[in-house]
């Protein structure tokens, strides 16, 4: 198989005489290879100079370019001492010449060209820095190090930034580097001596690469991307750099680190540093504020470089000018910054790869990504030809016709056609990217203003409410206020279009007043105006959800993800997703915070689906319960792992979490507490085995406390759930965790009837599979024997009395507490399950059990079941509308419409009448069922 360069195109010689002269120096070449050299050298004085110097080497290299490149790399890796500088320069000379010819011939792709240049850059930096470190070690200038430390450069790592980091280096690029050293490799007392030596090594490395000698230069090096370069040394300690980025890092520095990679020196230390910097680069929320930051940078570049004028190809800067390479890079990197914190697949270093990843996740339309990728490649090809002519560090098209003609000759194009094509490409890039950064500047995309969007707003809405907005925390910063001013006309126009504008305005006012900060959220709205409709819908309907949003505005991120309005995925999918997310986090607190953030997004999603009528109250209740079960199941191993690190693995089969009450029955609302019992089985073990072992009982008691804390403790992302453990054996007087034998023995010998009633709704949601199976087997076996009807119903009567005293109803909209309401029906249903020997957990099955046991009429059971469904719809809707018992006079028009829609009633008055009638009807039927005088003694 031939390894010679495959030629698909040949450049023309701008100066045929120079081309022929160069060709004559290489008599071994003929055919297309000779034409290639003549065309290239007849248009590029730089390539002609290289060819003259490498005339003996080049013919053989063209026979197998890949092997020639490998040989250049191998030779440079072995350079030492006085041979280092001339050897690296010879290597760069040969690589630049061969790469240019492979590029001009069409034999290599853009990625092969830039990859070869980039890889040589990394090799040159690595060889040069390790040579300097070796010298310092020999001279005893690096305390505590030996020759063995040369391989890792004594802890000095070099990060490749920009095009070198992305494997996109061009012919005349500077190489942008950040040099850091791992201060933990040195005794603290030796820190300043070590830093001084590292600074010296870095300076000498740069000189070895940058200095021009008779052999030329290797690469110009630029160290100005390091933290605060005007006052910091050229090589910094990693810990100092990390502190800088955490406290002072800016958006442009975050964008720069998208392409960063450890390329030389101590690679492992460099990767550790980049990993530590992930939270700085990749924000956990959707960061639309980055758009304005990037736009501001673009404007400053245009101002400082004079590239903001009209588009004219002669003299145009293909990198920084309008529609140039930097526009595509900014467009890509800014989108990556927005969403990359939530989606690791978007964290690509390369521009084309980044566009492809963004298109795959629908952050950029596929046709836009394809067009920008094609233009990026074409721009880079033109940029390379510009630099090939004189090895000049420039990106500007020549001003003169002859200069443009040289570029056209290198591309085998006619100057006029090439100029027109470049102009069209630049214009298309500008149009595609400008609207993203500055919507009002894009053709045909002017944003509405207060005058055009809603001229009647001032007359319809309460101006006093709007006037106080600038005093709110979210609007006190000039940047937040500036973005909000752009949003306000659209926002107020949507408010004015609602059924009760001033009522919605007040709800929106409550949302804005609760926001602690506004830049990120307002930027998100600015980039996604459709979210304003959702905000107005929520604010005008559910004050509770609006209040939640003001405290957790990052949950809007989930709406942008694309799948927000998809069907519910189910517990298995959710659990895998959460477990995957937890596995990516490195420490316990970030895992807990991530779980809170994830759960809040799904919780918000359920609420919005319910609010907008995509699901009913029953579906919402089931989804809330499934979500809580998933969170418990996924977090439990995380808590156990953290606890076990100190006290050893759980003895025996560990612990299981038994969900009780509504969670056990699989139906909770937006604000439900979680009723749970923790049951453990030590399998005879008396102590744990760990650094600080504990006896079995205190082990599981403290593990349970850690579990409850993980769910309920307020952290940076708030709390997950309130946890109630009062249903455990002996209630608040008993241990927080109970052994399996203790639990079963208690249920069989000591538990009250009401505790047996509670067991009818119990369900294991986390823990060892065999332990979970055994608990459920016990529950089924224990409940399958019907209980005496009279004994059970007598207990139900007593419980109704206690509940009536403890929790009287709070008006007609309290569907939970009081005679004939939800808790009353649930209690009757549990009694039905207990007296019929049923293990089913839902209310309807329990009512059927009461019919089977003979103490409830079928018609009454159906009436109670239908009433319960109505009450649940009201209860779940009410908890979404407000954190307090609702009042028909204050829930507003939006809340009233939601209540009516979710319950199937036309008006709030008819719903209120239906509830009142149902409460009375249910109470009468329950009273009749619990009247023991009518029961046959044989049923007992």
C-alpha positions in Angstrom: 0.0 0.0 0.0 1.4 3.4 -1.0 2.2 5.8 1.7 3.2 8.7 -0.5 1.2 12.0 -0.3 -2.1 11.8 -2.1 -2.6 15.0 -4.1 -6.1 16.1 -5.0 -5.3 19.8 -5.8 -2.2 21.8 -6.7 -1.6 25.5 -6.0 -0.6 27.9 -8.8 2.6 29.9 -8.7 2.0 33.6 -8.4 5.7 34.0 -9.5 6.3 31.2 -11.9 10.1 31.9 -12.1 10.5 31.4 -8.3 8.5 28.2 -8.6 10.6 26.9 -11.4 13.8 27.9 -9.5 12.7 26.0 -6.4 11.6 23.0 -8.5 15.1 22.8 -10.0 16.6 22.3 -6.5 14.6 19.0 -6.2 15.4 16.9 -9.2 14.2 13.8 -7.4 10.6 15.1 -7.6 8.5 14.8 -10.7 4.9 14.9 -11.7 2.3 16.3 -9.3 4.8 16.5 -6.4 7.0 18.7 -8.4 4.0 20.9 -9.5 3.0 21.1 -5.8 6.4 22.4 -4.7 6.6 24.8 -7.6 3.1 26.2 -7.0 3.6 26.5 -3.3 7.0 28.1 -3.4 6.1 30.3 -6.4 3.4 32.0 -4.2 5.0 31.8 -0.7 8.5 33.2 -0.1 8.4 31.5 3.3 7.8 28.1 1.9 10.5 28.7 -0.7 13.0 29.5 2.0 12.1 26.3 4.0 12.3 24.2 0.8 15.8 25.5 0.0 17.0 24.7 3.5 15.4 21.2 3.5 15.9 20.3 -0.1 17.7 17.0 0.8 15.1 15.9 3.3 11.8 16.9 1.6 11.7 14.3 -1.3 11.9 11.4 1.1 9.4 13.0 3.5 6.8 13.3 0.7 7.0 9.6 0.0 5.6 8.9 3.5 4.5 12.1 5.3 3.2 10.3 8.4 6.5 8.4 8.9 8.5 11.7 8.4 6.4 13.5 11.0 6.9 10.6 13.4 10.7 10.7 12.8 10.8 14.5 13.5 9.0 13.9 16.8 11.3 11.0 17.8 14.4 13.1 17.0 13.1 16.1 19.1 12.2 13.9 22.1 15.9 12.9 22.4 17.4 16.3 22.2 19.6 17.4 25.1 22.0 20.2 26.0 23.4 22.3 23.2 21.5 20.4 20.6 18.1 21.3 22.0 17.6 24.8 20.5 18.9 24.0 16.9 17.2 20.6 17.0 13.8 22.0 17.9 14.1 24.7 15.2 15.0 22.2 12.6 12.0 20.0 13.7 9.6 23.0 13.5 11.0 24.0 10.1 10.5 20.5 8.6 7.1 20.1 10.2 5.9 23.5 9.0 7.0 22.7 5.4 5.7 19.2 5.2 2.4 20.2 6.9 1.9 23.1 4.4 2.4 20.9 1.4 0.1 18.2 2.8 -2.5 21.0 3.4 -2.1 22.7 0.0 -2.3 19.4 -1.8 -5.6 18.4 -0.1 -3.8 15.3 1.2 -4.5 16.2 4.9 -7.7 17.4 6.5 -7.8 20.5 8.6 -7.8 18.4 11.8 -4.6 16.5 10.6 -2.9 19.8 9.8 -3.7 21.6 13.1 -3.2 18.3 15.0 0.3 17.9 13.8 1.2 21.5 14.5 -0.4 21.3 18.0 1.2 18.0 18.9 4.6 19.4 17.9 4.0 22.4 20.0 3.2 20.3 23.1 6.3 18.1 22.5 8.6 21.2 22.1 7.2 22.7 25.4 7.6 19.4 27.2 11.2 18.8 26.0 12.2 22.4 26.8 10.7 22.6 30.3 12.1 19.3 31.4 15.5 20.3 30.2 15.3 23.4 32.4 14.0 21.4 35.4 16.8 18.9 35.0 19.4 21.7 35.0 17.9 23.2 38.2 17.9 19.8 39.9 21.5 19.2 39.0 22.3 22.6 40.5 20.4 21.9 43.7 18.0 24.8 43.0 14.8 22.7 43.6 14.9 21.6 47.2 14.0 18.0 47.9 14.0 16.8 44.3 16.2 14.3 42.5 16.7 13.1 38.9 13.6 10.9 39.3 11.5 14.1 39.4 12.5 15.3 35.9 9.9 13.0 34.4 7.2 15.0 36.0 9.0 18.4 35.7 9.2 18.7 39.5 5.5 19.2 39.7 5.4 22.0 37.1 2.5 21.6 34.7 1.9 23.6 31.5 -1.7 24.1 30.4 -2.3 24.6 26.7 -4.9 27.3 26.1 -6.7 28.7 23.1 -6.1 27.0 19.8 -3.3 24.9 21.2 -5.6 23.5 23.9 -8.2 22.6 21.3 -5.7 21.0 18.9 -6.5 23.9 16.4 -3.0 25.5 16.1 -2.3 27.4 12.9 0.9 28.0 11.0 2.0 31.2 12.8 0.2 30.9 16.1 1.5 32.0 19.3 1.1 29.2 21.8 -0.9 30.4 24.8 0.3 28.7 28.0 -0.4 28.9 31.7 2.4 27.5 33.9 1.6 26.3 37.4 3.4 24.2 39.9 2.1 21.8 42.5 3.2 23.4 45.8 2.4 20.3 47.7 5.5 18.7 46.3 7.6 20.9 48.4 8.1 21.5 52.1 6.3 24.8 53.1 9.6 26.2 54.3 11.0 25.7 50.7 8.1 27.3 48.9 9.6 30.6 48.0 12.9 29.0 46.8 10.9 26.5 44.7 8.7 29.2 43.2 11.7 31.3 42.3 13.3 28.3 40.5 10.0 27.5 38.7 9.8 31.1 37.5 13.3 30.9 36.2 12.6 27.5 34.4 9.5 29.0 32.8 11.3 32.1 31.5 14.2 29.9 30.1 11.7 27.5 28.5 10.0 30.4 26.7 13.3 31.8 25.5 14.4 28.4 24.2 11.2 28.3 22.1 10.8 32.0 21.1 14.3 33.4 20.6 15.2 33.9 16.9 18.5 32.4 16.0 20.2 31.6 12.7 18.0 28.5 12.7 14.8 30.5 13.1 12.4 30.1 16.1 10.1 27.3 17.4 7.0 29.0 18.7 6.3 32.5 20.1 5.0 31.9 23.6 2.3 33.9 25.4 1.8 33.6 29.1 -0.7 36.4 29.5 -3.8 34.2 30.0 -2.6 33.4 33.6 -4.4 35.0 36.5 -3.8 38.8 36.7 -0.7 38.7 34.5 0.4 42.3 35.3 1.2 41.4 38.9 1.7 37.6 39.1 4.9 35.6 38.3 5.0 33.7 35.0 4.7 30.4 37.0 2.2 30.3 39.9 1.4 27.8 42.6 -1.8 25.9 41.8 -3.4 26.8 45.1 -3.0 30.5 44.5 -4.4 30.2 40.9 -7.4 28.2 42.2 -8.1 30.9 44.9 -8.0 33.6 42.2 -10.5 31.8 39.9 -12.9 31.1 42.8 -13.0 34.7 43.9 -12.1 36.9 40.9 -12.5 34.7 37.8 -14.3 36.4 34.9 -16.5 35.0 32.1 -13.8 35.3 29.5 -11.5 33.2 31.7 -14.2 30.6 32.0 -14.5 30.5 28.2 -10.7 30.2 27.9 -10.7 27.2 30.1 -13.2 25.3 27.8 -10.2 24.6 25.6 -7.6 24.2 28.4 -5.7 20.9 28.7 -2.5 19.8 30.4 0.0 19.4 27.6 3.5 19.3 29.2 5.4 18.7 32.4 3.4 17.1 35.2 0.3 16.1 33.2 -1.4 14.3 36.1 -1.1 17.4 38.3 -2.4 19.6 35.5 -5.5 17.3 35.1 -6.1 17.5 38.9 -6.0 21.3 38.7 -8.4 21.4 35.8 -10.7 19.0 37.6 -10.7 21.3 40.6 -11.6 24.2 38.4 -14.7 22.5 36.9 -17.2 24.3 39.2 -15.7 27.7 38.1 -15.9 26.9 34.4 -19.1 24.9 34.3 -21.8 26.5 36.4 -24.5 24.3 37.7 -27.3 26.5 36.4 -28.0 27.6 32.8 -25.8 30.6 32.5 -27.4 33.0 30.0 -25.7 35.9 31.6 -22.6 34.7 29.7 -24.2 36.0 26.5 -24.0 39.6 27.6 -20.4 39.1 28.9 -19.4 37.6 25.6 -21.1 40.4 23.7 -19.3 43.0 25.7 -15.9 41.3 25.0 -16.7 41.3 21.3 -17.5 45.0 21.4 -14.2 45.8 23.2 -12.3 43.7 20.7 -13.9 45.6 17.8 -13.1 48.9 19.4 -9.5 48.1 20.3 -8.7 46.3 17.0 -10.7 48.6 14.8 -12.6 45.6 13.3 -16.2 46.9 13.7 -16.5 48.7 10.5 -18.3 47.8 7.2 -17.5 44.4 5.7 -14.8 44.7 3.1 -12.6 41.7 2.2 -9.3 43.5 1.4 -7.7 44.1 4.7 -10.4 42.2 6.6 -9.3 40.4 9.8 -10.4 36.8 9.3 -10.0 36.1 13.0 -11.3 39.1 14.8 -13.3 40.9 12.1 -17.0 40.9 11.5 -18.1 37.4 10.6 -14.7 36.0 11.4 -13.3 33.0 13.2 -13.6 34.5 16.7 -17.4 35.1 16.1 -17.9 31.4 15.5 -15.7 30.5 18.5 -17.6 33.0 20.8 -21.0 31.7 19.6 -19.9 28.1 20.3 -18.1 28.7 23.6 -20.9 30.9 25.0 -23.5 28.3 24.3 -21.2 25.7 25.9 -20.9 27.9 29.0 -24.7 28.3 29.2 -25.5 24.6 29.3 -22.2 22.7 29.8 -22.6 22.8 33.6 -25.7 20.6 33.3 -24.6 18.5 30.3 -21.0 17.1 30.2 -21.4 16.1 26.5 -21.2 19.8 25.6 -17.7 20.2 27.1 -15.8 19.8 23.9 -12.5 21.7 23.3 -12.8 21.9 19.5 -15.0 24.5 17.8 -16.5 22.1 15.2 -16.9 19.3 17.8 -18.6 21.9 20.1 -21.1 22.9 17.4 -21.9 19.2 16.7 -22.5 18.5 20.4 -24.7 21.6 20.7 -26.7 20.6 17.7 -27.1 17.1 19.0 -28.7 18.4 22.2 -30.8 21.0 20.2 -29.1 24.1 21.7 -28.2 25.1 18.2 -30.3 24.2 15.1 -28.6 21.5 13.0 -28.5 23.6 9.9 -26.9 26.5 11.8 -24.3 24.2 13.3 -23.5 22.7 9.8 -23.3 26.2 8.2 -21.0 27.6 10.9 -18.8 24.5 10.8 -18.4 24.8 7.1 -17.6 28.5 7.3 -15.2 27.9 10.2 -13.2 25.4 8.1 -13.2 27.7 5.2 -12.0 30.6 7.3 -9.2 28.6 8.8 -8.1 27.5 5.3 -7.9 31.1 4.2 -6.1 32.1 7.5 -3.5 29.4 6.9 -2.8 30.6 3.4 -2.4 34.2 4.7 0.2 33.0 7.2 2.0 30.7 4.7 3.1 33.6 2.5 5.6 35.2 4.9 5.2 33.2 8.2 3.6 36.4 9.6 1.5 36.4 12.7 -1.4 37.9 11.0 -5.0 37.0 10.2 -5.7 39.9 7.8 -6.5 39.6 4.2 -4.0 41.5 2.1 -5.0 45.0 1.1 -3.4 44.9 -2.4 -4.7 43.1 -5.5 -1.4 41.3 -5.7 -1.6 40.2 -2.1 -5.0 38.7 -2.6 -3.9 37.1 -5.9 -1.1 35.3 -3.9 -3.8 33.8 -1.6 -5.9 32.8 -4.5 -3.0 31.1 -6.2 -2.3 29.1 -3.1 -5.9 27.9 -3.2 -5.9 27.5 -7.0 -8.8 30.0 -7.2 -9.5 33.2 -9.2 -9.1 36.3 -7.0 -12.5 37.8 -7.8 -14.4 34.5 -7.2 -12.5 33.9 -3.9 -13.1 37.4 -2.7 -16.8 37.1 -3.4 -17.0 33.7 -1.6 -15.2 35.1 1.4 -17.5 38.1 1.6 -20.6 35.8 1.5 -19.2 33.5 4.2 -18.3 36.5 6.5 -21.8 38.0 6.0 -23.5 34.7 6.7 -21.5 34.1 9.9 -22.3 37.7 11.0 -26.0 37.2 10.5 -26.1 33.9 12.3 -24.1 35.0 15.3 -25.0 38.7 15.8 -28.6 37.9 16.6 -27.6 35.5 19.4 -25.3 38.1 21.1 -27.3 41.2 20.3 -30.9 40.4 19.3 -31.7 44.0 18.4 -28.8 44.2 16.0 -29.8 41.1 13.9 -31.6 41.7 10.7 -35.4 41.8 11.2 -35.1 40.9 14.9 -35.6 44.1 16.8 -37.0 43.5 20.3 -40.2 45.2 21.3 -39.9 48.4 23.3 -42.3 49.8 25.8 -43.8 51.9 23.1 -44.3 49.1 20.6 -45.0 46.2 22.9 -47.8 47.5 25.1 -48.5 51.2 24.8 -51.6 50.9 27.0 -49.7 49.2 29.9 -49.5 52.4 32.0 -53.2 52.9 31.9 -54.1 49.3 32.9 -51.6 48.3 35.6 -51.0 49.7 39.0 -48.0 52.1 38.6 -47.3 52.1 42.3 -46.5 48.4 42.3 -44.2 48.8 39.3 -42.5 51.9 40.8 -41.2 49.9 43.8 -39.5 47.3 41.8 -36.1 49.1 41.6 -35.8 48.8 45.4 -35.9 45.0 45.3 -32.6 43.1 45.8 -32.7 41.5 42.3 -32.9 44.9 40.7 -30.4 46.9 42.7 -27.4 45.9 40.6 -27.0 48.1 37.5 -26.5 45.0 35.4 -29.7 43.3 36.7 -31.7 46.5 36.3 -30.4 47.0 32.7 -31.4 43.5 31.6 -34.8 43.8 33.4 -35.5 47.1 31.6 -35.2 45.2 28.3 -37.6 42.5 29.6 -40.2 44.8 31.3 -42.2 45.8 28.2 -42.7 42.2 27.2 -43.4 41.1 30.7 -46.0 43.8 31.4 -47.6 43.2 28.0 -48.2 39.5 29.1 -49.5 40.6 32.5 -51.9 43.1 30.8 -53.3 40.3 28.6 -54.4 38.2 31.6 -58.0 38.0 32.9 -57.1 40.0 36.1 -54.0 42.1 35.2 -53.6 43.9 38.5 -54.1 40.7 40.4 -51.4 39.0 38.3 -49.2 42.0 38.7 -49.4 41.7 42.5 -48.5 38.0 42.3 -45.6 38.9 40.0 -44.6 41.6 42.5 -44.4 38.9 45.2 -42.1 36.8 43.0 -39.8 39.7 42.2 -39.6 40.9 45.8 -38.5 37.4 46.9 -35.6 37.1 44.3 -32.2 37.4 46.1 -30.5 38.2 42.7 -31.6 38.8 39.2 -28.8 38.8 36.6 -28.8 35.1 35.8 -32.6 34.7 35.8 -33.3 37.9 33.8 -30.6 36.8 31.3 -32.4 33.5 31.0 -35.7 35.3 30.3 -33.9 37.7 27.9 -32.6 34.8 25.8 -35.8 32.7 26.1 -38.8 35.1 26.1 -41.2 32.2 26.0 -40.5 31.6 29.6 -42.2 34.8 30.5 -45.6 33.2 29.6 -44.9 30.4 32.0 -43.8 32.9 34.7 -47.0 35.0 34.3 -49.1 31.8 34.2 -47.5 30.6 37.5 -47.6 34.0 39.2 -51.2 34.5 38.2 -52.3 31.1 39.4 -50.1 29.7 42.2 -48.6 32.0 44.7 -47.0 29.0 46.4 -45.3 28.0 43.2 -44.3 31.6 42.5 -42.8 31.9 46.0 -40.9 28.7 45.5 -39.6 30.0 42.1 -38.3 33.2 43.7 -36.2 31.0 46.1 -35.3 28.4 43.5 -35.3 30.3 40.2 -32.7 27.9 38.8 -35.4 25.3 38.3 -36.4 27.3 35.2 -33.3 25.7 33.7 -35.2 22.4 33.4 -37.8 24.1 31.1 -35.0 24.9 28.6 -33.8 21.3 28.5 -36.2 20.4 25.7 -38.0 17.4 27.5 -39.7 19.4 30.2 -43.2 18.7 28.8 -42.6 15.1 27.9 -44.5 12.3 29.5 -43.4 11.1 33.0 -40.4 8.7 32.5 -41.1 6.4 35.5 -39.2 5.5 38.6 -36.6 3.2 37.0 -35.5 5.9 34.6 -35.4 8.6 37.3 -33.5 6.4 39.7 -30.8 5.6 37.1 -30.6 9.3 36.2 -30.1 10.4 39.8 -27.7 7.6 40.6 -25.6 8.7 37.6 -25.6 12.3 38.7 -24.6 11.3 42.3 -21.7 9.2 41.0 -20.2 12.1 39.2 -19.9 14.3 42.3 -16.8 13.8 44.4 -17.8 14.8 47.9 -20.8 14.2 50.2 -22.1 17.8 50.4 -22.0 18.4 46.7 -23.9 15.1 46.2 -26.6 16.2 48.6 -26.8 19.6 47.0 -27.0 18.0 43.5 -29.8 15.7 44.7 -31.7 18.8 46.0 -31.3 20.6 42.8 -32.3 17.6 40.7 -35.4 16.8 42.9 -36.5 20.5 42.9 -36.5 20.5 39.1 -38.6 17.4 38.9 -40.9 18.7 41.7 -41.3 21.9 39.8 -42.0 19.9 36.6 -44.9 18.0 38.3 -46.4 21.2 39.6 -46.3 22.9 36.2 -47.8 19.9 34.5 -50.5 19.9 37.1 -51.1 23.6 36.8 -51.3 23.6 33.1 -53.7 20.6 33.0 -51.3 18.1 31.4 -51.9 15.8 34.4 -54.7 15.6 37.0 -54.4 15.6 40.8 -54.2 11.8 41.0 -51.4 11.6 38.5 -49.6 14.5 40.2 -49.9 12.7 43.6 -48.5 9.5 42.2 -45.6 11.3 40.5 -44.7 13.3 43.7 -44.7 10.0 45.6 -42.6 8.2 42.9 -40.1 11.1 43.0 -39.8 11.0 46.8 -39.3 7.2 46.7 -36.6 7.6 44.0 -34.7 10.3 46.1 -34.8 8.1 49.2 -33.6 5.0 47.2 -30.8 6.8 45.5 -29.6 8.9 48.5 -29.6 6.0 51.0 -26.5 4.3 49.6 -24.8 7.7 49.6 -25.5 8.3 53.2 -24.4 4.8 54.1 -21.2 5.2 52.2 -20.4 8.5 54.0 -21.3 7.0 57.4 -19.3 3.8 56.7 -16.1 5.7 55.9 -15.9 6.6 59.6 -17.7 3.7 61.4 -17.4 0.8 59.0 -20.0 -0.9 56.7 -23.5 -1.5 58.2 -23.5 -4.8 60.2 -25.5 -7.6 58.7 -27.9 -6.7 55.9 -28.0 -3.1 56.9 -31.1 -1.0 57.0 -34.3 -0.6 54.9 -36.5 2.4 54.7 -40.2 1.7 55.2 -42.5 4.4 53.7 -45.7 4.9 55.7 -48.9 7.0 55.3 -49.5 8.7 52.0 -46.0 8.0 50.7 -46.4 4.3 51.4 -49.8 4.4 49.6 -48.0 6.1 46.6 -50.0 9.4 46.7 -48.6 12.6 48.2 -49.1 16.3 47.3 -46.7 19.2 46.7 -46.0 19.9 50.3 -46.3 16.5 52.0 -44.0 15.4 54.8 -42.5 11.9 54.4 -43.6 9.4 57.0 -40.9 6.7 57.3 -39.6 3.9 59.6 -36.0 2.6 59.4 -35.7 -1.1 60.0 -32.3 -2.9 60.3 -31.1 -6.5 60.5 -27.6 -6.9 62.0 -27.7 -10.7 61.5 -26.3 -11.3 64.9 -23.4 -8.8 64.6 -22.8 -6.8 67.8 -20.4 -4.1 66.4 -19.5 -2.5 63.2 -16.0 -2.8 61.8 -14.4 0.5 61.0 -12.0 3.2 62.2 -14.5 4.2 64.9 -16.7 1.1 65.4 -20.1 1.4 67.0 -22.4 -1.1 68.7 -25.2 -2.2 66.4 -28.0 -0.2 68.0 -26.2 3.2 68.2 -24.8 2.5 64.8 -28.2 2.3 63.1 -29.6 5.1 65.3 -26.9 7.5 64.2 -27.1 6.3 60.6 -30.8 7.0 60.7 -30.1 10.5 62.0 -27.7 11.0 59.2 -30.3 9.8 56.7 -32.9 12.2 58.1 -30.4 15.1 58.0 -29.6 14.3 54.4 -33.3 14.7 53.5 -34.3 17.5 55.7 -31.3 19.7 56.6 -31.3 23.1 54.8 -28.3 23.4 52.6 -27.2 25.7 49.8 -30.0 24.3 47.6 -32.6 24.3 50.5 -34.1 21.1 52.0 -35.5 18.1 50.2 -38.3 17.0 52.5 -39.6 17.2 56.0 -39.3 13.8 57.6 -41.8 12.4 60.2 -40.8 9.2 62.1 -43.6 9.2 64.7 -45.1 6.0 63.2 -42.2 3.9 64.4 -42.7 1.4 67.2 -43.4 3.2 70.5 -43.6 6.5 68.6 -41.3 9.3 69.8 -40.5 7.3 72.9 -38.9 4.5 70.8 -35.5 4.3 69.1 -35.3 6.1 65.7 -34.3 2.8 64.1 -35.7 -0.6 65.0 -34.4 -4.1 64.4 -36.3 -6.5 62.2 -37.0 -8.8 65.1 -38.0 -5.9 67.2 -40.3 -4.6 64.5 -42.0 -7.9 63.8 -42.3 -8.7 67.5 -43.8 -5.3 68.3 -46.4 -5.6 65.6 -47.4 -9.1 66.6 -47.4 -8.6 70.4 -47.5 -4.9 71.4 -48.8 -2.7 68.6 -52.1 -0.9 68.9 -54.9 -1.4 66.3 -54.1 2.1 64.9 -50.6 0.9 64.2 -51.9 -2.1 62.4 -54.1 0.3 60.4 -51.0 2.3 59.5 -49.2 -0.9 58.4 -51.8 -1.4 55.6 -50.2 1.5 53.7 -46.5 0.6 54.4 -44.0 0.1 51.5 -40.3 -0.5 51.5 -38.6 2.1 49.3 -34.9 1.6 50.0 -32.4 -0.8 51.4 -31.0 -4.4 51.0 -33.2 -6.3 48.6 -33.5 -9.4 50.7 -34.3 -7.4 53.8 -36.9 -5.5 51.8 -38.5 -8.7 50.6 -38.6 -10.1 54.2 -40.3 -7.0 55.5 -42.9 -7.1 52.8 -43.4 -10.8 53.3 -44.0 -10.2 57.0 -46.4 -7.4 56.2 -48.4 -9.5 53.8 -48.5 -12.5 56.1 -49.4 -10.4 59.1 -52.2 -8.5 57.4 -53.7 -11.4 55.5 -55.5 -12.7 58.6 -58.8 -10.7 58.9 -59.1 -8.8 62.2 -62.3 -8.8 64.3 -64.6 -6.2 62.8 -66.0 -4.9 66.2 -62.5 -4.5 67.7 -61.2 -2.6 64.7 -64.2 -0.4 64.3 -64.2 0.5 68.0 -60.6 1.7 67.6 -61.6 3.6 64.5 -64.3 5.4 66.5 -61.8 6.4 69.2 -59.3 7.6 66.6 -61.9 9.7 64.8 -62.7 11.4 68.1 -59.0 12.1 68.8 -58.5 13.5 65.3 -61.6 15.6 65.5 -60.3 17.3 68.6 -56.7 17.6 67.4 -57.3 18.7 63.8 -60.7 20.4 63.3 -61.4 21.5 59.7 -60.3 24.9 58.6 -63.2 25.8 56.4 -64.8 24.2 53.4 -61.5 24.2 51.3 -59.8 22.0 53.9 -60.6 18.6 52.3 -58.3 16.7 54.6 -59.4 17.2 58.2 -62.9 16.7 59.6 -65.8 14.4 59.6 -66.5 12.9 56.1 -63.3 14.2 54.7 -60.0 12.6 53.4 -58.5 11.4 56.7 -61.9 10.0 57.7 -62.3 8.0 54.5 -58.6 6.9 54.7 -59.2 5.6 58.2 -62.3 3.7 57.1 -60.4 2.3 54.1 -57.6 1.0 56.3 -60.1 -0.6 58.6 -61.6 -2.3 55.5 -58.2 -3.7 54.5 -57.5 -4.9 58.1 -60.9 -6.6 58.5 -60.8 -8.2 55.1 -57.2 -9.4 55.3 -56.0 -7.3 52.3 -52.5 -6.1 51.6 -53.4 -3.6 48.9 -52.5 0.0 49.9 -54.9 2.3 48.1 -58.1 3.8 49.4 -60.4 2.2 46.9 -59.1 -1.3 47.6 -59.6 -0.7 51.3 -63.2 0.4 50.8 -63.8 -2.7 48.7 -62.4 -4.7 51.6 -64.9 -3.2 53.9 -67.7 -4.3 51.5 -66.1 -7.8 51.4 -66.0 -7.9 55.2 -69.7 -7.1 55.3 -69.8 -3.9 57.2 -70.0 -1.4 54.4 -72.7 -1.2 51.7 -71.4 -1.3 48.0 -73.2 1.9 47.1 -71.8 3.7 50.1 -68.3 2.4 49.2 -68.6 3.8 45.7 -69.9 7.2 47.0 -67.0 7.4 49.5 -64.5 6.5 46.8 -65.7 9.1 44.4 -65.8 11.7 47.1 -62.3 10.8 48.1 -61.1 11.4 44.5 -62.8 14.8 44.5 -61.3 15.7 47.9 -57.8 14.6 46.7 -58.1 16.8 43.6 -59.0 19.8 45.8 -56.3 19.0 48.3 -53.5 18.5 45.8 -54.6 21.7 43.9 -54.8 23.7 47.1 -51.3 22.7 48.2 -50.0 23.8 44.8 -51.8 27.1 45.1 -50.8 28.0 48.7 -48.8 26.8 51.6 -51.8 27.7 53.9 -55.5 26.7 53.8 -56.9 28.4 50.8 -59.5 31.1 50.9 -61.8 31.5 47.9 -61.7 35.3 48.3 -57.9 35.4 48.0 -56.8 32.7 45.6 -57.5 35.0 42.7 -59.0 34.4 39.3 -56.1 32.1 38.1 -56.4 30.0 41.2 -60.2 29.7 40.9 -59.9 28.6 37.3 -57.3 26.0 38.2 -59.5 24.6 41.0 -62.5 24.4 38.8 -60.6 22.9 35.9 -58.9 20.2 38.0 -62.2 19.1 39.6 -64.4 19.4 36.5 -66.6 22.2 37.8 -67.7 25.3 35.9 -67.7 27.7 38.9 -66.1 27.9 42.3 -69.5 28.3 43.9 -70.8 25.0 42.5 -67.5 23.3 43.6 -68.0 24.7 47.1 -71.6 23.4 47.2 -70.5 20.0 45.9 -67.8 19.8 48.7 -70.2 20.7 51.4 -72.7 18.1 50.2 -70.1 15.5 49.9 -68.6 16.1 53.4 -72.1 15.7 54.9 -72.9 12.6 52.8 -69.6 10.9 53.6 -69.9 11.7 57.3 -73.4 10.2 57.4 -72.2 7.0 55.6 -69.2 6.6 57.8 -71.2 7.1 61.0 -73.7 4.5 59.8 -70.9 2.0 59.0 -69.3 2.5 62.4 -72.7 2.0 64.2 -72.0 -1.4 65.9 -75.6 -2.0 66.8 -76.3 -3.2 63.2 -73.4 -5.7 63.0 -74.0 -9.4 63.2 -72.1 -10.9 66.2 -71.0 -13.7 63.9 -68.9 -11.3 61.9 -66.6 -10.8 64.8 
